[in-house]
Amino acid sequence: MKKRTAQKAKNRHFPVVTSRGEDGFYIVQCPTLPGCATQGKTLDEALKNIREAIELCLEERESRMIADEFGTEEVSLHTVTV
């Protein structure tokens, strides 16, 4: 059952927001899954970690029978300096 959930997660697209903390670590959050966040020393590590975190969040949601779909194809975040 876990394998099936992981496969499902790989076929869905989730927007993630990245930022870099004062300590140099990258922080990544998935806004469509409240509480789903992680970090990594490099951006690649942080993105790998958020994939795992999303899979775990989806497993948790499935076990609670809380399913919702996110249909946005693309989300982007931009920073503007004023």
Beta strands, then each sheet from edge to edge (+ up, - down):
strand 1: 17-20
strand 2: 26-29
strand 3: 37-40
sheet 1: 1+ 2- 3+
end
